[in-house]
Amino acid sequence: MKIRIDDLAGDVTEDDLRTLFELFGAVAAVSIDTRRRWAQIDMPSKSAAREAIDGLNGQNLKGFDMTVAEMADRPPSRPKGKPRKGRRR
């Protein structure tokens, strides 16, 4: 299950988040966008991910209260425009 963490401190590292989320279960991947102050955590176990969300949402990490939630799935993309017919120029 993918988890989104918003409102992170600018100096939070992947190791910080991995250590914190591993208290609830295995962590498959961590990616951080420090410029936008958010991260994505991938946890293989849905039950562990839900426990992490419940346990960490609103908790303070390095002076900032994190917002932790399940990451919404992206809707499938639609093809853009109509296919061209005939010869390309």
C-alpha positions in Angstrom: 0.0 0.0 0.0 1.3 3.4 -0.9 1.2 6.1 1.8 1.6 9.9 1.3 3.2 12.1 3.9 2.7 15.9 3.7 4.0 18.8 5.7 7.5 17.4 6.1 10.5 19.4 7.4 13.0 20.3 4.6 15.8 18.3 6.3 13.9 15.0 6.6 15.8 12.1 5.0 14.8 8.7 3.6 16.5 7.1 6.5 14.4 9.1 9.0 11.2 8.0 7.3 12.3 4.4 6.8 13.3 4.1 10.5 10.0 5.6 11.6 7.7 3.5 9.4 9.6 0.3 10.0 8.3 0.5 13.6 5.0 -0.7 12.0 6.3 -3.2 9.4 8.4 -3.7 6.4 9.0 -0.7 4.0 9.6 -1.5 0.4 10.4 2.0 -0.9 10.8 5.6 0.2 10.8 8.6 -2.0 11.0 12.3 -0.9 10.3 15.5 -2.7 12.0 18.0 -0.3 11.2 21.0 -2.4 7.4 20.3 -2.1 7.8 18.8 1.4 6.1 15.5 0.8 7.1 11.8 0.6 5.7 8.5 -0.5 6.2 5.3 1.4 5.4 1.9 -0.1 4.6 -0.8 2.5 3.8 -4.4 1.3 1.4 -5.1 4.2 -1.9 -3.2 4.1 -2.5 -3.9 7.8 0.9 -2.5 8.7 0.3 0.5 6.5 -3.0 1.3 8.1 -1.4 1.0 11.6 1.3 3.4 10.4 -1.3 5.9 9.1 -3.3 5.7 12.3 -0.2 5.9 14.5 1.7 8.7 12.7 -0.9 11.1 11.3 -0.5 14.4 13.1 2.8 13.4 14.8 5.6 15.9 15.0 8.8 15.1 13.1 11.6 17.7 13.2 9.2 20.5 14.2 6.5 19.8 11.6 3.2 17.9 12.2 3.0 15.3 9.4 -0.2 14.5 7.5 -0.2 10.8 6.8 -2.8 9.2 4.5 -3.3 6.4 2.0 -2.2 7.5 -1.4 -5.1 7.6 -3.9 -4.7 5.6 -7.1 -4.5 7.6 -10.3 -7.3 7.2 -12.7 -6.2 5.6 -16.0 -5.2 8.2 -18.5 -7.3 8.8 -21.6 -5.8 9.1 -25.1 -5.4 12.7 -26.1 -6.8 13.8 -29.4 -7.9 11.8 -32.4 -5.6 9.5 -34.3 -4.3 11.0 -37.5 -5.3 9.6 -40.8 -3.3 9.8 -44.0 0.2 10.8 -44.6 2.2 12.8 -42.0 3.9 16.0 -43.1 
